[in-house]
Amino acid sequence: MSAALAIDLGGTNLRAGLSRDSGEPTPLGHWRAPTDLAGFRDRIGGLIGEHAVTRLGIAIPGLAAGTKSAWVPNLPYLDGEDMTDLFPGVRVAIGNDAHMALLAEAALGAARDSDDAILLAIGTGIGSAVLADRRIVRGARGGATSFGWACVDPSDSGDEAHGWLERHASGRALDAIARQQGHGDGAALIAAARSGDADAVRSLETPAAALGTALAGAVALLGTRLVVVSGGVADSLDVLGPMIRRHLVRQLPPHLRAVAIVEGRYGAGASLVGAGLAAQGHALWTGRDG
């Protein structure tokens, strides 16, 4: 099969890799995310030309329908843009970045041996995806399983661009908590908690409670026993995992309390791996998996 260009486009950074088979793509580099459509077209188009690819897989932090980007809150210049119009002559697979991350974990990673799983991609925002009966649930316009919009506070007034859980437990939220505690960012706060700083541990209880309590509803709805965490926060699971699980199991019936929370094999790189697999037409993405 010909080489494919894999792109993981986030609200902050753009990562690229070259996929030549059904495995992990070879990294090509990373850059700041383009701030306008012209910059996006120039960056991707330049990589397509440089590597002479005929297939393109793009993971976006939003919704996609077919080959069109439907809604990307952090990159609104992509809304309504059809990738086949921007990059003619290239076969395109585009999807939500969490769905792409689940593709990587279900095909090659932590969910490889599972028929059912929930993936949480916790980075700048919160993405999610569901594997049900060995199929990735995408829904209308790729909008299924938007877990960042889960809410366990009936008094919350809502927000047009960011869901309740994302506002309370994403990487951005951890950064805000860290600044309040006198730490530089979320990573520094996690490091302090890991070293035994009691104040840091206490400050993490709020986002952990939000994640665990909201996650209980998803686990109960789906009956899954596996939660895979990817994204930039995945390497903090040694600190956050037990805290999240404590709140999670408290809201579950006995037969679901064995649910495991595990770190994804690919961490923050899962969406790039998934984009390469989607570009290569992996059966889990095309729906041909039996």
C-alpha positions in Angstrom: 0.0 0.0 0.0 1.2 3.5 -0.8 2.5 5.8 2.0 0.0 7.9 3.9 0.4 11.2 5.7 -1.0 11.2 9.2 -1.9 14.5 10.9 -2.9 15.1 14.5 -4.2 18.6 14.6 -4.9 20.0 18.1 -5.9 23.4 19.4 -2.2 24.1 20.2 0.0 21.9 18.1 0.1 20.0 14.8 1.9 16.7 14.5 2.7 14.8 11.4 3.8 11.3 10.6 4.3 9.0 7.6 2.5 5.7 7.6 3.7 3.0 5.3 1.8 0.0 6.7 -0.7 -0.8 9.4 1.7 0.0 12.2 2.9 3.2 13.8 3.7 6.1 11.6 7.2 7.5 11.4 7.2 11.0 13.0 7.9 13.9 10.6 7.8 16.8 13.1 5.5 19.0 15.1 4.6 22.7 14.8 2.3 25.2 16.3 -1.3 24.7 15.0 -2.0 27.0 12.0 -4.1 30.0 12.9 -5.9 30.3 9.6 -7.0 28.3 6.6 -4.2 29.4 4.4 -1.6 28.4 6.9 -3.3 25.0 7.4 -3.5 24.4 3.6 0.1 25.4 3.1 1.5 23.2 5.9 -0.5 20.1 5.0 -0.1 20.7 1.2 3.7 21.1 1.7 3.9 17.8 3.5 1.8 16.1 0.8 4.1 17.3 -1.9 7.3 16.7 0.0 6.5 13.1 0.7 4.5 12.4 -2.5 1.6 10.8 -0.6 -1.8 9.9 -2.1 -3.6 9.2 1.3 -4.2 11.6 4.1 -5.5 10.9 7.6 -6.4 13.9 9.8 -7.4 13.8 13.5 -9.2 17.0 14.5 -10.4 18.3 17.9 -14.0 18.5 16.7 -16.6 16.9 14.5 -16.3 15.5 11.0 -18.8 14.3 8.4 -17.4 12.3 5.5 -14.4 14.3 4.3 -15.7 17.6 5.7 -14.7 19.3 9.0 -18.1 20.1 10.6 -17.2 21.9 13.8 -13.9 22.7 15.5 -14.4 25.1 18.5 -10.7 25.9 18.9 -10.0 26.2 15.1 -13.1 27.7 13.6 -11.5 28.4 10.3 -11.9 24.7 9.5 -15.7 24.7 10.0 -17.4 23.5 6.9 -14.2 22.9 4.9 -14.0 19.7 2.8 -10.5 18.3 2.9 -10.9 16.9 -0.7 -11.4 20.4 -1.9 -8.3 21.7 -0.1 -6.1 18.7 -1.1 -7.4 17.5 -4.5 -6.2 14.1 -5.7 -5.6 12.8 -2.2 -7.8 10.2 -0.5 -8.8 11.6 2.8 -9.9 10.1 6.1 -10.8 12.7 8.7 -12.3 12.2 12.2 -12.5 13.3 15.8 -9.1 13.0 17.5 -10.5 10.9 20.3 -12.1 8.5 17.8 -8.8 8.3 16.1 -7.0 7.6 19.4 -9.4 4.8 20.1 -8.7 3.3 16.7 -5.1 3.2 17.6 -5.7 1.6 21.0 -8.3 -0.9 19.7 -6.2 -2.0 16.8 -2.8 -2.1 18.4 -2.9 -0.9 21.9 -4.5 -1.1 25.3 -8.0 -2.1 24.0 -6.7 -4.6 21.5 -8.2 -7.6 23.3 -11.5 -5.9 24.3 -14.8 -5.8 22.5 -16.0 -2.8 24.6 -14.1 0.1 26.0 -14.3 3.8 26.8 -11.4 6.1 25.8 -10.8 9.4 27.5 -8.4 11.8 25.7 -7.5 14.4 28.3 -5.3 17.1 26.9 -6.0 20.8 26.3 -9.7 19.7 26.3 -11.4 16.4 26.9 -12.3 14.0 24.1 -13.8 10.6 24.3 -14.7 7.6 22.2 -16.5 4.3 22.7 -15.8 0.8 21.4 -19.0 -1.2 21.5 -19.2 -4.8 20.2 -15.8 -4.2 18.5 -17.0 -1.1 16.6 -16.1 2.5 17.1 -19.3 4.5 17.7 -19.1 7.7 15.7 -22.7 8.9 15.4 -24.1 11.8 13.3 -21.4 14.1 12.1 -18.9 12.2 14.3 -20.5 13.7 17.3 -21.1 10.6 19.4 -19.6 10.2 22.9 -18.7 13.8 23.4 -17.8 13.2 27.0 -16.3 16.6 27.6 -19.9 17.9 27.6 -21.0 15.6 30.4 -22.3 17.5 33.4 -23.1 16.5 37.0 -24.0 20.0 38.2 -27.7 20.9 37.4 -27.0 24.6 38.3 -24.3 25.1 35.7 -25.3 27.7 33.1 -23.5 26.0 30.2 -21.1 27.3 27.6 -21.3 27.4 23.8 -17.8 26.2 23.1 -16.7 24.0 26.1 -18.6 21.4 28.1 -18.9 21.3 31.9 -16.4 18.4 32.3 -13.9 20.0 30.0 -14.1 23.2 32.0 -13.5 21.4 35.2 -11.1 18.6 34.5 -9.2 19.1 31.2 -5.5 19.9 31.0 -6.4 23.6 30.8 -8.4 23.3 34.0 -5.5 21.6 35.7 -3.2 24.5 34.6 -5.7 27.0 36.1 -5.7 25.1 39.4 -1.9 24.9 39.4 -1.6 28.7 39.0 -4.0 29.2 42.0 -1.7 26.9 44.0 1.4 28.7 43.0 2.6 26.0 40.6 3.5 26.8 37.0 1.2 24.4 35.2 -0.7 21.2 35.5 2.4 19.1 35.0 4.1 20.8 37.9 1.0 20.3 40.1 1.0 16.6 39.3 4.7 16.4 40.1 4.1 18.0 43.4 1.3 15.6 44.3 3.5 12.7 43.2 6.2 13.9 45.6 3.7 13.9 48.5 2.7 17.6 48.6 -0.6 17.3 50.6 -1.9 20.7 49.2 -1.3 19.6 45.7 -3.1 16.3 46.3 -6.1 18.1 47.8 -6.3 20.5 44.9 -6.6 17.5 42.5 -9.6 16.1 44.2 -12.0 18.5 42.5 -11.1 17.5 38.9 -10.7 13.8 39.9 -14.2 13.9 41.5 -15.7 15.5 38.3 -14.1 12.9 36.1 -15.0 9.9 38.2 -18.6 11.0 38.9 -19.3 11.8 35.3 -17.5 8.7 34.1 -19.8 6.5 36.3 -22.8 7.4 34.1 -21.0 6.4 30.9 -19.8 3.1 32.4 -23.3 2.3 33.7 -24.8 3.1 30.4 -22.4 1.0 28.4 -21.6 -1.7 30.8 -17.9 -1.5 29.9 -15.1 -2.7 32.2 -12.2 -0.9 30.5 -11.4 2.8 30.5 -8.4 3.8 28.5 -6.8 7.2 29.2 -4.8 8.9 26.4 -3.7 12.5 25.7 -1.2 14.6 27.6 -2.6 13.8 31.0 -2.2 10.0 30.5 1.2 9.9 32.0 -0.3 11.4 35.2 -2.5 8.3 35.8 -0.3 7.0 38.6 -1.5 10.1 40.6 -5.0 10.8 39.2 -6.1 7.2 38.5 -6.8 6.0 42.1 -8.5 9.4 42.8 -10.7 9.1 39.8 -11.5 5.4 40.4 -12.6 6.1 44.0 -15.3 8.5 42.8 -16.2 6.3 39.9 -16.9 3.1 41.8 -18.9 4.9 44.5 -21.5 5.6 41.9 -21.7 2.1 40.3 -23.6 -1.1 41.2 -21.5 -4.0 42.4 -21.4 -5.8 39.1 -19.6 -2.9 37.4 -17.1 -2.0 40.1 -14.4 -4.1 38.5 -13.9 -1.5 35.8 -10.2 -0.9 35.1 -8.7 2.5 34.3 -5.5 2.0 32.3 -3.0 4.2 30.4 -3.2 3.9 26.7 -0.2 2.4 24.9 0.3 5.5 22.8 -0.4 8.3 25.3 -0.5 11.7 23.6 0.5 10.1 20.3 -2.6 7.9 19.9 -4.4 10.2 17.6 -1.5 10.4 15.2 -1.3 6.6 15.1 -5.0 6.4 14.5 -4.9 8.9 11.7 -2.3 6.8 9.9 -4.5 3.7 10.4 -7.6 5.5 9.1 -5.6 6.8 6.1 -4.6 3.2 5.3 -8.2 2.1 5.5 -8.1 0.0 8.6 -11.2 -2.2 9.0 -12.1 -0.7 12.4 -12.4 2.7 10.8 -14.2 1.7 7.6 -16.6 -0.5 9.4 -15.5 -3.7 7.7 -14.3 -5.3 11.0 -16.3 -8.4 11.9 
